[in-house]
């Protein structure tokens, strides 16, 4: 399958890099014009770069450079292309449906006065029956023109002033949520985003039964004994691990009630980026030295409980940031969402929802981290630490390990049972 007809604009859409190259300048000209990104008297006259990128969890990606017959200010020549499909990797290809909301969001982001910075969309369309789509945007010039270097997830020790960067990140997420709830965004576009909280995820988790959960908890205990260097002492204590055996099954038992609480708090439902971590952001300072943040990679964008978005933004942060700034960042989110015209979230409820959602994500997705590390690093021993290059240089190990650390640390310091007790 090289080409399909997009559902939104009715144009042929390339499914692969090879198809895009074959379509060439004519395809890009027609696509950009149809999307409103190029005037009728202008055209793409040459492709000067079409270079495939590796990485990411879904789809193939390209760096695309073009020339126009009439160059204009703001008409960028350095572009980024994202395909929904990866026909050579069935695992990555399973994530193809994530692009469906991204295409709608691309149209929404072209709304005049859109409240946050996103990579300017040039074309986007999607064929739902096959899950085939393409997104073309301006490229973020990391490290140039005042934009800071790109930061990798869970390597915040390389970032200057992480607390300042997370404030900018939380501000951007909250401003979009507040603007959406203010009613200032086009209703015909925002209505296309469902409120389906469980759909805001990458892939389908294996069914979690009580027996499976008990086995995972037992494996976590054994992992802590064999690899004390990989998790902090406070979350390895026998007393805390024993408490997990009591509380984690209760989280699983109350799963439906947790999802119901997240769904039924209307003032906390808004259009949000689900995974606004630092690797999906870029940062720059204005003339007054104030740090600002733009957000990219909008897979799974939808209307959700804002606690889910706040966890997505902070889940990879170091535990020291949670200890020192969690309450401040919750308050900042509430202030900024209200300032953007939305309802003001209840800070205590937002904090409770985040902890409950964190607990669900922890038992569903992150308790398999010990098994993953055991498979990938069979020679890991008692002194192996997160600084081991095999972990630090591999995001598929580094990030889940940091997120598991955060789940366990917050479970211990913030508690979960009290938040469960507050459920109806």
PAGUSE-477796 format. One record per residue (C-alpha): residue number from 1; y, z, x. Coordinates in steps of 0.2 Angstrom, whole numbers, plus 5000, padded with zeros to 4 digits. Each point is the difference from the previous one (the first is absolute). Example, Ala and Ser with C-alpha at 12.3 -4.5 7.8 and 13.67 -1.06 7.14 Angstrom:
GUDREN   kolti      Y      Z      X
GUDREN       1   4978   5039   5062
GUDREN       2   5017   4997   5006
! end
This chain:
GUDREN   kolti      Y      Z      X
GUDREN       1   5000   5000   5000
GUDREN       2   5016   4994   5009
GUDREN       3   5012   4999   4986
GUDREN       4   5002   5008   4983
GUDREN       5   5014   4998   4987
GUDREN       6   5011   5016   4999
GUDREN       7   5001   5009   4983
GUDREN       8   5019   5004   5001
GUDREN       9   5008   4984   5006
GUDREN      10   4986   4987   4997
GUDREN      11   5001   4993   5018
GUDREN      12   4985   4997   5011
GUDREN      13   4997   5015   5011
GUDREN      14   4991   5000   5017
GUDREN      15   4986   5012   5003
GUDREN      16   4999   4998   5019
GUDREN      17   5010   4998   5015
GUDREN      18   4992   4982   5002
GUDREN      19   5005   4995   4982
GUDREN      20   5018   5006   5003
GUDREN      21   5001   4990   5016
GUDREN      22   4993   4985   4991
GUDREN      23   5013   5002   4986
GUDREN      24   5014   5002   5013
GUDREN      25   5018   4998   4998
GUDREN      26   4998   4992   4983
GUDREN      27   4991   5015   4993
GUDREN      28   5012   5012   5007
GUDREN      29   5015   4990   4993
GUDREN      30   4993   4999   4983
GUDREN      31   4994   5019   5000
GUDREN      32   5017   5007   5006
GUDREN      33   5010   4989   4988
GUDREN      34   4989   5006   4985
GUDREN      35   5002   5018   5005
GUDREN      36   5019   4999   5001
GUDREN      37   5000   5003   5019
GUDREN      38   5006   4982   5005
GUDREN      39   5013   4989   4992
GUDREN      40   4995   4983   4993
GUDREN      41   5010   4990   5013
GUDREN      42   4992   5010   5015
GUDREN      43   4982   4998   5006
GUDREN      44   4988   5006   5014
GUDREN      45   4999   4986   5012
GUDREN      46   4989   5007   5014
GUDREN      47   4987   5014   5003
GUDREN      48   5003   5006   5018
GUDREN      49   4988   5015   5000
GUDREN      50   4984   5003   4989
GUDREN      51   4991   5014   5009
GUDREN      52   4986   5011   4993
GUDREN      53   5002   5019   5001
GUDREN      54   4985   5013   5001
GUDREN      55   5000   5017   4991
GUDREN      56   5003   5007   4983
GUDREN      57   4987   5005   4988
GUDREN      58   5000   4984   4989
GUDREN      59   5004   4981   5001
GUDREN      60   5005   4989   5014
GUDREN      61   5018   5000   5007
GUDREN      62   5011   4988   5009
GUDREN      63   5016   5000   5010
GUDREN      64   5010   4984   4994
GUDREN      65   5015   4993   5007
GUDREN      66   5009   4985   4992
GUDREN      67   5016   4989   5001
GUDREN      68   5010   4995   4985
GUDREN      69   5010   4984   4998
GUDREN      70   5016   5011   4997
GUDREN      71   4999   5017   5009
GUDREN      72   5010   5013   4990
GUDREN      73   5005   5018   5003
GUDREN      74   4986   5011   4993
GUDREN      75   4987   4986   4999
GUDREN      76   4988   5007   5012
GUDREN      77   4989   4989   5011
GUDREN      78   4988   5014   5006
GUDREN      79   4988   5003   4986
GUDREN      80   4984   5010   4996
GUDREN      81   4986   4994   4990
GUDREN      82   4986   5010   4991
GUDREN      83   4985   4993   4992
GUDREN      84   4990   5010   4987
GUDREN      85   4984   4993   5006
GUDREN      86   4989   5001   5016
GUDREN      87   4986   4989   4997
GUDREN      88   4992   5005   5017
GUDREN      89   4999   5018   4997
GUDREN      90   4993   5006   4983
GUDREN      91   5005   5018   5002
GUDREN      92   5019   4995   5002
GUDREN      93   4998   4986   4987
GUDREN      94   4996   5014   4987
GUDREN      95   5018   5006   5001
GUDREN      96   5006   4983   4994
GUDREN      97   5006   5007   4983
GUDREN      98   5013   5011   5009
GUDREN      99   5012   4985   5001
GUDREN     100   5001   4998   4981
GUDREN     101   5014   5014   4998
GUDREN     102   5008   4995   5016
GUDREN     103   5004   4983   4993
GUDREN     104   5008   5008   4985
GUDREN     105   5009   5012   5012
GUDREN     106   5006   4985   5010
GUDREN     107   5009   4993   4985
GUDREN     108   5007   5017   4995
GUDREN     109   5007   5003   5018
GUDREN     110   5011   4984   4998
GUDREN     111   5010   5009   4986
GUDREN     112   5018   5002   5005
GUDREN     113   5004   5018   5006
GUDREN     114   4982   5004   5003
GUDREN     115   5001   5018   5006
GUDREN     116   4990   5000   5016
GUDREN     117   4997   4988   5015
GUDREN     118   4985   4990   4999
GUDREN     119   4995   4984   5010
GUDREN     120   5009   4986   4991
GUDREN     121   4987   4990   4989
GUDREN     122   5000   4981   5002
GUDREN     123   4985   4996   4990
GUDREN     124   4986   5009   4991
GUDREN     125   4987   4995   4988
GUDREN     126   4982   5005   4995
GUDREN     127   4985   4993   4991
GUDREN     128   4992   5015   4990
GUDREN     129   4983   4992   4997
GUDREN     130   4996   4997   5018
GUDREN     131   5011   5014   5008
GUDREN     132   5008   4987   5010
GUDREN     133   5019   5002   5005
GUDREN     134   5013   4998   5013
GUDREN     135   5016   5010   5004
GUDREN     136   5013   4993   5012
GUDREN     137   5015   5011   5005
GUDREN     138   5012   5002   5014
GUDREN     139   4993   5008   5016
GUDREN     140   5006   5017   5005
GUDREN     141   5007   4999   5018
GUDREN     142   4994   5016   5007
GUDREN     143   5010   5005   5015
GUDREN     144   5014   4988   4998
GUDREN     145   5017   4999   4991
GUDREN     146   5001   5019   4998
GUDREN     147   4982   5002   4992
GUDREN     148   4990   5013   5009
GUDREN     149   4983   4996   5007
GUDREN     150   4985   5000   4989
GUDREN     151   4991   5017   4998
GUDREN     152   4982   5002   4998
GUDREN     153   4991   5011   4987
GUDREN     154   4996   5017   5007
GUDREN     155   5008   4998   5016
GUDREN     156   5016   5009   4996
GUDREN     157   5001   5008   5017
GUDREN     158   5007   4983   5005
GUDREN     159   5014   5000   4987
GUDREN     160   5017   5008   5004
GUDREN     161   5005   5014   4987
GUDREN     162   4985   4998   4988
GUDREN     163   5008   5011   4987
GUDREN     164   5015   4988   4999
GUDREN     165   4989   4985   4998
GUDREN     166   4990   5008   4986
GUDREN     167   5016   5005   4991
GUDREN     168   5005   4982   5000
GUDREN     169   4982   4995   4994
GUDREN     170   5000   5012   4986
GUDREN     171   5018   4995   4995
GUDREN     172   4995   4982   4998
GUDREN     173   4984   5004   4990
GUDREN     174   5011   5011   4988
GUDREN     175   5014   4988   4998
GUDREN     176   4988   4986   4994
GUDREN     177   4992   5013   4988
GUDREN     178   5016   5006   4993
GUDREN     179   5007   4982   4998
GUDREN     180   4985   4995   4991
GUDREN     181   5001   5015   4988
GUDREN     182   5019   4996   4998
GUDREN     183   4996   4984   4991
GUDREN     184   5010   4989   5011
GUDREN     185   4986   4989   5006
GUDREN     186   4994   4985   4989
GUDREN     187   4989   5007   4987
GUDREN     188   4990   4984   4999
GUDREN     189   4995   5002   5018
GUDREN     190   4997   5019   5001
GUDREN     191   4990   4999   4984
GUDREN     192   4987   4990   5010
GUDREN     193   4996   5016   5010
GUDREN     194   4987   5010   4991
GUDREN     195   4998   5019   5000
GUDREN     196   4982   5001   5007
GUDREN     197   5000   5014   5012
GUDREN     198   4982   4998   5006
GUDREN     199   5003   4981   5004
GUDREN     200   5013   5005   5014
GUDREN     201   4987   5000   5013
GUDREN     202   4992   4988   5013
GUDREN     203   4982   4997   4995
GUDREN     204   4988   5010   4990
GUDREN     205   4993   5017   5006
GUDREN     206   4982   5003   4999
GUDREN     207   4996   5012   4985
GUDREN     208   5003   5018   5005
GUDREN     209   4987   5011   4992
GUDREN     210   4999   5019   5003
GUDREN     211   4985   4998   5012
GUDREN     212   5009   4987   5010
GUDREN     213   5015   5011   5001
GUDREN     214   4990   5014   5006
GUDREN     215   4992   4990   5013
GUDREN     216   5017   4994   5006
GUDREN     217   5006   5017   5002
GUDREN     218   4985   5006   5009
GUDREN     219   5002   4985   5012
GUDREN     220   5018   5005   5002
GUDREN     221   4995   5018   5006
GUDREN     222   4988   4992   5012
GUDREN     223   5013   4988   5007
GUDREN     224   5012   5015   5002
GUDREN     225   4987   5009   5011
GUDREN     226   4995   4985   5010
GUDREN     227   5018   4993   5003
GUDREN     228   5012   5014   5000
GUDREN     229   5013   4989   5009
GUDREN     230   5002   4988   4986
GUDREN     231   5006   5013   4986
GUDREN     232   5013   5014   5002
GUDREN     233   4992   5018   5001
GUDREN     234   5008   5006   4983
GUDREN     235   4990   4987   4990
GUDREN     236   4984   5003   5010
GUDREN     237   4999   5018   4996
GUDREN     238   4983   5005   4991
GUDREN     239   5010   5009   4987
GUDREN     240   5011   4985   4995
GUDREN     241   4984   4988   5001
GUDREN     242   4991   5012   4988
GUDREN     243   5015   5000   4988
GUDREN     244   4999   4981   5000
GUDREN     245   4982   5002   4993
GUDREN     246   5007   5010   4986
GUDREN     247   5016   4990   4996
GUDREN     248   4995   4982   5003
GUDREN     249   4987   4999   4987
GUDREN     250   5013   5007   4988
GUDREN     251   5012   4986   5004
GUDREN     252   4986   4987   4997
GUDREN     253   4996   5009   4983
GUDREN     254   5018   4999   4995
GUDREN     255   5003   4982   5005
GUDREN     256   5003   4994   4983
GUDREN     257   5013   5014   4997
GUDREN     258   5009   4996   5016
GUDREN     259   5002   4982   4996
GUDREN     260   5005   5004   4982
GUDREN     261   5014   5012   5007
GUDREN     262   5006   4987   5012
GUDREN     263   5001   4987   4986
GUDREN     264   5007   5011   4986
GUDREN     265   5016   5006   5009
GUDREN     266   5011   4986   4995
GUDREN     267   5016   5004   5010
GUDREN     268   4989   4999   5016
GUDREN     269   4994   4982   4996
GUDREN     270   5009   4986   5009
GUDREN     271   4998   4984   5010
GUDREN     272   4995   5005   5017
GUDREN     273   4993   4994   5017
GUDREN     274   4983   5008   5001
GUDREN     275   4998   5000   5019
GUDREN     276   5018   5002   5007
GUDREN     277   4994   5006   5017
GUDREN     278   5011   4997   5016
GUDREN     279   4989   4984   5004
GUDREN     280   5006   4992   4984
GUDREN     281   5018   5004   5003
GUDREN     282   5014   4995   5012
GUDREN     283   5016   5010   5005
GUDREN     284   5017   4996   5005
GUDREN     285   5017   5010   5001
GUDREN     286   5016   4995   4992
GUDREN     287   5017   5000   5009
GUDREN     288   5002   5019   4996
GUDREN     289   4983   5003   5008
GUDREN     290   4991   5004   4984
GUDREN     291   4981   4995   5001
GUDREN     292   4994   4988   4986
GUDREN     293   4983   4994   4995
GUDREN     294   4992   4984   4993
GUDREN     295   4983   4999   4993
GUDREN     296   4987   4986   5001
GUDREN     297   4982   4997   4996
GUDREN     298   5000   5003   4981
GUDREN     299   4982   4999   4996
GUDREN     300   4995   5011   4986
GUDREN     301   5018   5002   4994
GUDREN     302   5001   5006   4983
GUDREN     303   5006   5014   4988
GUDREN     304   4992   5016   5006
GUDREN     305   5003   5019   5001
GUDREN     306   5013   5002   5013
GUDREN     307   4990   5013   5008
GUDREN     308   4987   4986   5005
GUDREN     309   5014   4990   5008
GUDREN     310   5007   5016   5010
GUDREN     311   4982   5003   5006
GUDREN     312   4999   4982   5005
GUDREN     313   5016   5002   5010
GUDREN     314   4995   5016   5009
GUDREN     315   4981   5000   5001
GUDREN     316   5001   4994   5018
GUDREN     317   5014   5012   5006
GUDREN     318   4996   5013   5013
GUDREN     319   4995   5017   4992
GUDREN     320   5016   5007   5009
GUDREN     321   5011   4990   4988
GUDREN     322   4991   5006   4985
GUDREN     323   5002   5018   5006
GUDREN     324   5019   4998   5004
GUDREN     325   5006   4987   4987
GUDREN     326   4988   4999   4985
GUDREN     327   5011   5009   4988
GUDREN     328   5016   4992   5006
GUDREN     329   4992   4983   4998
GUDREN     330   4995   5004   4982
GUDREN     331   5017   5005   4996
GUDREN     332   5008   4985   5008
GUDREN     333   4988   4989   4990
GUDREN     334   5006   5008   4984
GUDREN     335   5018   4999   5005
GUDREN     336   4999   4981   5004
GUDREN     337   4990   4995   4985
GUDREN     338   5013   5009   4989
GUDREN     339   5015   4992   5009
GUDREN     340   4992   4983   4998
GUDREN     341   5001   5003   4981
GUDREN     342   4983   5006   4996
GUDREN     343   4994   5016   4993
GUDREN     344   4999   5015   5012
GUDREN     345   4982   5004   5004
GUDREN     346   4996   5019   4999
GUDREN     347   4998   5005   5018
GUDREN     348   4986   5013   4997
GUDREN     349   4990   4988   4989
GUDREN     350   5002   4986   5013
GUDREN     351   4994   5011   5014
GUDREN     352   4985   5005   4989
GUDREN     353   4996   4982   4995
GUDREN     354   5001   4995   5019
GUDREN     355   4988   5014   5005
GUDREN     356   4987   4996   4986
GUDREN     357   5001   4981   5004
GUDREN     358   4998   5004   5018
GUDREN     359   4984   5010   4996
GUDREN     360   4993   4986   4990
GUDREN     361   5003   4988   5014
GUDREN     362   4993   5012   5012
GUDREN     363   4983   5002   4992
GUDREN     364   4999   4982   4995
GUDREN     365   5005   4991   5015
GUDREN     366   5003   5011   5015
GUDREN     367   4985   5011   5001
GUDREN     368   4990   4985   5007
GUDREN     369   5011   5000   5016
GUDREN     370   4987   5011   5010
GUDREN     371   4986   4988   4996
GUDREN     372   5012   4985   5005
GUDREN     373   5004   5008   5017
GUDREN     374   4982   5005   5003
GUDREN     375   4995   4981   4997
GUDREN     376   5014   4993   5010
GUDREN     377   5000   5013   5014
GUDREN     378   4982   5006   5002
GUDREN     379   5004   5008   5017
GUDREN     380   5015   5010   4994
GUDREN     381   4998   5018   5006
GUDREN     382   5008   5017   4999
GUDREN     383   5016   4995   5010
GUDREN     384   5003   4983   4991
GUDREN     385   5017   5001   4992
GUDREN     386   5011   4989   4990
GUDREN     387   5008   4995   5016
GUDREN     388   4984   4991   5006
GUDREN     389   5005   4982   5002
GUDREN     390   4986   4994   4989
GUDREN     391   5008   5010   4986
GUDREN     392   5018   4999   5004
GUDREN     393   5000   4981   5002
GUDREN     394   4989   4996   4985
GUDREN     395   5010   5003   4984
GUDREN     396   4983   4999   4990
GUDREN     397   4996   5017   5008
GUDREN     398   5017   5007   5004
GUDREN     399   5007   4999   4983
GUDREN     400   4986   5007   4990
GUDREN     401   4998   5014   5012
GUDREN     402   5018   5005   4999
GUDREN     403   4999   4998   4981
GUDREN     404   4985   5011   4999
GUDREN     405   5009   5013   5011
GUDREN     406   5014   5000   4988
GUDREN     407   4989   5002   4985
GUDREN     408   4991   5015   5007
GUDREN     409   5016   5008   5007
GUDREN     410   5009   4998   4984
GUDREN     411   4985   5006   4990
GUDREN     412   5000   5016   5011
GUDREN     413   5019   5003   5001
GUDREN     414   5005   4995   4982
GUDREN     415   4985   5004   4991
GUDREN     416   4991   4989   4986
GUDREN     417   4993   5013   4989
GUDREN     418   5016   5006   4993
GUDREN     419   5006   4982   4996
GUDREN     420   4983   4997   4991
GUDREN     421   5003   5016   4990
GUDREN     422   5017   4993   4994
GUDREN     423   4991   4985   4992
GUDREN     424   4997   5000   4981
! end
